Amino acid sequence: MDQALHRDNPNWRLQHYCPACTFKQPSEPVLMPSSLKAMDGKNSTKRMDRAGHADRCIFPSTYMISRADIDVFKDDVCMRPGHRGNAEHHDAGGCADTWQAASAVDEDTVKVFEQTGIFLLACRHGMILTCAEMLRSGELAKYPLATINKLISVHGNDQAIGSDIGCSLTATLAASSIGPKAKDANVQLVVNVFHGHAHNRMCQLRYHPLYLPGTGLEDFETCERVFSSSNATAVLICHASHFHYVQYLKLHFNQWDANKYAELSCFLFNNYQQALRIISANTVDLDAYRMLHPNENLDFESWVAEELAYLQAVESEPKQDALRVTYVEELEWLAKLENALRSSQDDNFLLYNQSSFTPGSGLSHMASAATRQSHAARCAAERRFRSQRDKVEDLEDQLGIEPTARWTPEHREYVEMLEYSQQCQFIRAVEDLEHLIVQHLFELSKANLASTGESSLCAI
């Protein structure tokens, strides 16, 4: 039947899974991003190890990503045990540490279950694209990487994908073997709307859909809705053979997709009406605000950029200040080494006396050893001085200071940086406190606002 209908291509279902996502009209405007997806893992759909081991049949399913395609990425990133993160990412601000336990599969669970859950990819309309079996593990990096690789291969460029840890996963993807491929395909990872508010403010400004163009009203929480339904399959597949495990998941996903297909027109119509209501209501408010504040800049996108720039500025010590402090510290150390070198260059011969010599061989053994020791100490002091001088000259090159204009204790900048260095620890603590307080205030700006009931949550 599939051959007669020309549906025997292994990727046919992925290419036609959702009319709203995959059917393009000739005159349709180009969207950026071209489509919105969500991916997440769930550990409720477990299967006991050795369950139905006598059944060696394999159930074919176009939903499933093969184990071979997943294991291609098993060595891409070293997993940190107990965390849903895989790569250190400074921009993520430790957000991955907020979401623990998904990969913290204890040893007993690994021994008892072969399949410890599934990892899904679904579109914004609720249709399921792919499913990956999580084998004796939590959400390792290989599952989202294999999912993204499959999506790029079938659907091409400009895909936006929501994930609980889209911030740190961005670094994981960039460091993986498909990093260049994902970059060329302009893959954009975002944080889910409701999970996103548990991330810190800087992360939200970069990855939260509220601040990203092209995401509209999408919350990227589609997988949570799928899991609320697929949880019912857990009791049926826990002791099934692998054949029936995959078969039952496929039957459930087929029915889910059929239901979503039937609801698609109503879904699109309701979203369209919601968008019109939001535009209509907020346009009136914006016009009233402009009349009250005619000279105020209402470029909201620039406000987000300014807020992010401010938080970045107070997050860490300015590089130029840190360089100047280091320069002053190295100058002080250079002066100490220079004094040590001068003291080692004193003429030790003046310290000799009659007992330092022997009748037949000149200097005595003790005097000769002292001379060699003094010479070695002088050479070591000279090496340390030259090395320190090179460090100072390198810092002067970075700061744009001419060697002839080297700072001295009489220079105003030298005195200021010396005082700053002495107070540096206190200043850093104050700036860290300011950063955390202001960031928390920005986060609280979304709490306890009027008109933020259930019907408006998607706009927060």
C-alpha positions in Angstrom: 0.0 0.0 0.0 2.8 2.5 1.0 4.6 1.7 -2.2 1.5 2.2 -4.3 1.0 5.6 -2.6 4.7 6.5 -2.9 5.0 6.6 0.9 7.7 4.0 1.3 10.4 6.6 1.9 11.6 6.1 5.6 11.2 9.8 6.2 7.8 10.2 4.5 5.9 10.5 7.8 8.4 13.1 9.1 8.1 15.1 5.9 4.2 15.1 6.1 3.5 14.7 9.8 1.7 18.1 10.3 -0.1 20.1 7.5 0.4 23.4 9.3 4.2 22.8 9.6 5.1 21.0 6.4 2.7 22.2 3.7 4.1 25.3 2.0 2.3 27.5 -0.5 4.2 29.0 -3.5 3.6 32.6 -2.3 4.0 31.9 1.4 6.3 34.4 3.2 9.5 33.1 4.7 9.2 32.7 8.5 12.1 33.1 10.9 12.3 30.6 12.5 10.6 28.4 9.9 8.9 26.1 12.5 8.8 25.7 16.3 9.4 22.4 18.0 9.8 21.1 21.6 11.8 18.2 23.0 12.0 16.7 26.4 12.5 13.3 28.2 10.2 11.4 30.5 11.1 8.5 32.7 7.6 7.1 33.3 7.7 4.8 30.3 10.1 2.2 31.7 10.5 -1.4 30.6 11.8 -4.2 32.8 15.1 -5.8 31.8 14.7 -9.2 30.4 10.9 -8.7 30.1 9.7 -10.8 27.2 13.2 -11.8 26.3 12.0 -14.8 24.3 10.4 -12.5 21.8 13.2 -11.5 19.4 10.9 -9.8 16.9 11.6 -6.2 16.0 8.6 -3.8 15.5 9.3 -1.2 12.8 8.3 2.3 13.6 9.0 5.6 11.9 8.7 7.4 15.2 11.8 5.7 16.7 15.3 6.9 16.2 17.5 3.8 16.0 20.0 2.9 18.7 22.8 3.1 16.2 21.9 6.7 15.2 21.8 7.7 18.9 25.1 6.0 19.9 26.9 8.0 17.2 26.9 10.8 19.8 27.6 8.8 23.0 31.2 10.1 23.2 30.5 13.7 22.1 30.2 15.1 25.6 31.3 13.8 29.0 28.2 13.7 31.2 28.3 15.2 34.7 26.6 12.6 36.8 23.3 13.7 38.4 22.7 16.8 36.2 20.8 17.5 33.0 23.7 19.3 31.5 26.7 18.3 29.6 28.9 21.3 28.9 30.0 24.1 31.0 28.6 27.2 29.6 29.3 30.5 31.2 26.3 32.2 29.7 24.0 29.5 31.1 24.7 30.8 34.6 24.4 27.4 36.2 20.8 27.0 35.0 21.4 23.4 34.2 22.0 22.7 37.9 18.4 23.8 38.6 17.1 20.8 36.7 18.5 17.8 38.4 17.3 14.2 38.9 16.3 13.5 35.3 19.8 12.0 34.6 20.3 11.0 38.2 19.3 7.4 37.5 20.5 5.3 40.5 22.3 2.0 40.0 19.3 -0.1 41.1 17.1 1.5 38.4 19.7 0.8 35.7 19.9 -2.9 36.9 16.1 -3.3 36.9 15.1 -1.5 33.8 16.5 -1.7 30.2 14.4 1.3 28.9 14.4 4.0 31.6 12.2 6.4 29.6 11.7 8.1 26.2 12.9 11.4 24.6 10.4 13.1 22.4 10.3 15.8 19.7 7.0 17.4 18.9 5.8 20.4 16.9 3.9 23.3 18.2 0.6 21.8 17.0 1.1 18.7 19.2 2.2 16.3 16.4 5.0 13.9 17.4 8.0 13.7 15.1 10.5 11.4 16.8 11.0 9.2 19.9 14.2 7.9 21.3 14.5 5.1 23.9 16.6 6.1 26.9 18.6 2.9 27.7 19.8 2.4 31.2 20.3 6.2 31.7 18.7 9.5 32.2 18.7 12.4 29.6 22.2 12.1 28.3 23.5 14.5 25.7 23.3 11.9 22.9 19.5 11.9 22.9 18.9 15.6 22.1 21.9 15.6 19.7 20.5 12.6 17.8 17.1 14.3 17.7 18.4 17.6 16.4 20.5 15.7 13.8 17.4 13.9 12.6 15.4 17.1 12.4 18.1 19.0 10.5 18.5 16.1 8.0 14.8 16.0 7.2 13.5 19.6 7.7 16.6 21.7 7.0 17.3 25.2 8.2 15.9 27.7 10.7 14.4 25.4 13.2 13.6 26.6 16.8 13.5 24.0 19.5 12.4 24.4 23.1 14.1 22.5 25.9 14.1 22.8 29.7 17.9 23.6 29.5 18.1 25.2 26.1 20.7 27.6 27.5 23.3 25.0 28.4 22.3 22.7 25.6 23.3 25.5 23.1 26.9 25.1 24.3 26.6 21.3 24.2 25.4 21.4 20.6 28.1 23.8 19.6 30.8 21.6 21.1 29.4 18.4 19.5 30.3 16.7 16.3 27.3 18.3 14.6 28.1 21.7 15.9 29.1 23.1 12.4 26.1 21.4 10.8 23.7 23.0 13.4 25.4 26.4 13.0 25.0 26.3 9.2 21.4 25.2 9.6 20.8 28.1 12.0 19.3 25.9 14.7 18.0 28.0 17.6 17.5 26.5 21.1 15.2 28.2 23.5 14.0 27.6 27.0 10.4 26.6 27.6 8.1 29.4 28.9 7.2 28.1 32.3 10.5 26.3 33.0 12.2 29.5 31.8 11.1 31.6 34.7 13.2 29.3 37.0 16.3 30.3 35.1 18.2 33.4 36.0 17.5 36.7 34.5 20.4 36.8 32.1 19.5 33.4 30.7 15.9 34.6 30.2 17.0 37.6 28.2 18.9 35.3 25.8 16.7 32.2 25.6 13.2 32.9 26.9 10.5 33.0 24.1 9.1 36.2 25.5 12.2 38.1 24.4 12.9 36.3 21.1 11.5 37.4 17.7 9.4 34.9 15.8 8.3 32.7 18.7 4.9 34.5 19.1 2.6 33.0 21.7 4.3 29.5 21.7 5.2 28.2 25.1 7.3 25.2 23.9 5.7 23.0 26.6 4.1 20.6 24.0 6.0 17.5 25.3 4.5 18.0 28.8 1.1 17.7 27.3 2.1 14.5 25.4 3.6 13.0 28.5 0.4 13.7 30.5 -1.3 11.3 28.1 1.5 8.8 27.5 1.9 8.2 31.3 -1.2 6.0 31.0 0.8 3.5 28.9 3.3 2.9 31.7 1.4 0.1 33.4 0.9 -1.7 30.1 4.4 -1.7 28.7 6.5 -2.1 31.9 6.6 -5.9 31.6 6.1 -6.2 27.8 8.6 -7.5 25.3 10.6 -4.9 23.4 8.4 -5.7 20.3 5.2 -4.9 22.2 6.8 -1.9 24.0 7.5 -0.2 20.7 4.2 -1.4 19.2 2.1 0.0 22.0 4.0 3.4 22.0 3.4 3.6 18.2 -0.3 2.9 18.6 -0.6 5.5 21.3 1.3 8.1 19.3 -0.7 7.3 16.2 -3.9 7.9 18.1 -2.5 11.1 19.7 -1.5 12.4 16.3 -4.9 11.5 14.8 -6.6 13.4 17.7 -4.4 16.5 17.2 -5.0 16.4 13.4 -8.8 16.5 14.1 -8.3 19.4 16.4 -5.9 21.3 14.2 -8.4 23.7 12.6 -9.9 24.6 16.0 -6.4 25.0 17.4 -5.3 27.4 14.7 -8.6 29.4 14.8 -8.4 29.8 18.6 -4.7 30.9 18.5 -5.6 33.4 15.7 -8.4 34.9 17.8 -6.2 35.0 20.8 -3.5 36.9 18.9 -6.0 39.4 17.6 -7.3 40.0 21.1 -3.9 40.6 22.5 -2.9 43.0 19.6 -6.2 44.9 20.0 -6.0 45.3 23.8 -2.3 46.2 23.9 -2.5 48.6 21.0 -4.9 50.8 22.9 -2.7 50.7 26.0 0.4 51.6 24.0 -1.3 54.5 22.2 -2.5 55.9 25.6 1.1 55.5 27.0 2.6 57.3 24.0 0.2 60.2 24.5 1.2 60.5 28.1 4.9 60.2 27.4 5.5 61.6 23.9 9.2 62.0 24.2 10.0 58.6 25.6 11.7 55.9 23.5 9.4 52.8 23.2 11.9 50.6 21.4 11.3 47.5 23.6 13.9 45.4 21.8 16.5 48.0 22.8 15.3 47.8 26.4 16.1 44.1 26.5 19.5 44.7 25.0 20.2 47.5 27.5 19.1 45.3 30.4 21.3 42.4 29.3 24.3 44.8 28.8 23.8 46.2 32.3 23.6 42.7 34.0 26.7 41.6 32.0 28.6 44.7 33.2 27.9 44.2 36.9 28.3 40.4 36.7 32.1 40.5 36.7 34.9 43.0 37.2 35.7 45.1 34.1 38.6 43.7 32.1 40.4 47.0 32.0 40.3 47.4 35.7 41.5 43.9 36.3 44.4 44.5 33.9 45.5 47.7 35.7 45.3 46.0 39.1 47.4 43.1 37.7 49.9 45.6 36.2 50.4 47.4 39.5 50.8 44.1 41.4 53.4 42.9 38.8 55.2 46.3 39.1 55.5 45.9 42.8 56.8 42.3 42.4 59.3 43.6 39.7 60.7 46.2 42.1 61.2 43.5 44.8 63.0 41.2 42.3 65.2 44.1 41.1 66.2 44.9 44.7 67.0 41.2 45.2 69.1 41.1 42.1 71.1 44.2 43.2 71.8 42.7 46.6 73.1 39.5 45.0 75.5 41.5 42.8 77.6 42.7 45.8 81.3 41.8 45.6 81.6 38.7 47.8 85.4 38.9 47.6 85.2 41.8 50.1 83.8 39.3 52.6 86.9 37.0 52.3 89.5 36.9 55.1 92.7 35.0 55.8 90.9 31.9 56.8 89.2 31.8 53.4 92.4 30.7 51.7 94.7 27.6 52.0 98.5 27.6 51.4 98.4 25.4 48.4 95.1 25.7 46.5 93.7 29.2 47.0 90.2 29.4 48.3 89.1 26.9 50.9 86.4 24.3 50.2 83.8 26.2 52.2 84.7 29.6 50.6 84.6 28.0 47.1 81.2 26.4 47.8 79.9 29.7 49.1 81.1 31.4 45.9 79.3 28.9 43.7 76.2 29.2 45.8 76.3 33.0 45.5 76.8 32.8 41.7 73.8 30.4 41.3 71.6 32.6 43.5 72.6 35.6 41.4 71.8 33.8 38.1 68.4 32.6 39.5 67.6 36.2 40.6 68.5 37.5 37.2 66.3 34.9 35.5 63.3 35.8 37.8 63.9 39.5 37.1 63.9 39.0 33.3 60.8 36.8 33.4 59.0 39.4 35.5 60.1 42.2 33.3 58.6 40.3 30.3 55.3 40.0 32.2 55.2 43.7 32.9 56.0 44.6 29.3 53.3 42.3 28.0 50.7 44.0 30.3 52.0 47.4 29.2 51.4 46.3 25.6 47.8 45.3 26.4 47.2 48.6 28.3 48.8 50.7 25.6 51.5 52.1 28.0 54.9 53.0 26.5 57.9 51.4 28.3 59.3 54.9 28.8 56.0 55.9 30.5 56.0 53.0 33.0 54.0 53.7 36.1 55.9 54.5 39.3 54.6 54.9 42.9 54.4 58.6 42.2 51.9 58.2 39.4 48.2 59.0 40.1 47.0 55.9 38.3 49.4 53.7 40.3 48.1 55.1 43.6 44.5 54.7 42.5 44.9 51.1 41.4 46.9 50.2 44.5 44.0 51.5 46.7 41.5 49.7 44.4 43.5 46.5 44.7 43.5 46.7 48.5 39.7 47.1 48.4 39.1 44.8 45.5 37.6 41.9 47.4 35.1 44.2 49.1 34.2 45.9 45.8 33.7 42.6 44.0 31.4 41.4 46.8 29.4 44.6 46.5 29.1 44.3 42.7 28.1 40.7 43.0 25.4 41.7 45.5 24.2 44.5 43.2 24.1 42.0 40.3 22.0 39.5 42.2 19.6 42.1 43.7 18.9 43.8 40.4 18.5 40.5 38.6 16.1 39.3 41.3 14.1 42.6 41.0 13.8 42.0 37.3 12.5 38.5 37.9 10.0 39.7 40.5 8.7 42.3 38.0 6.8 39.4 36.5 5.3 38.2 39.8 2.0 39.3 41.3 1.0 41.5 38.3 -2.6 42.3 37.6 -4.3 40.4 34.8 -2.0 37.4 35.0 -4.6 34.8 35.5 -4.7 31.4 33.7 -5.9 32.9 30.4 -2.9 35.3 30.3 -0.1 32.9 31.4 1.1 32.3 27.9 1.9 36.0 27.5 4.0 36.3 30.7 
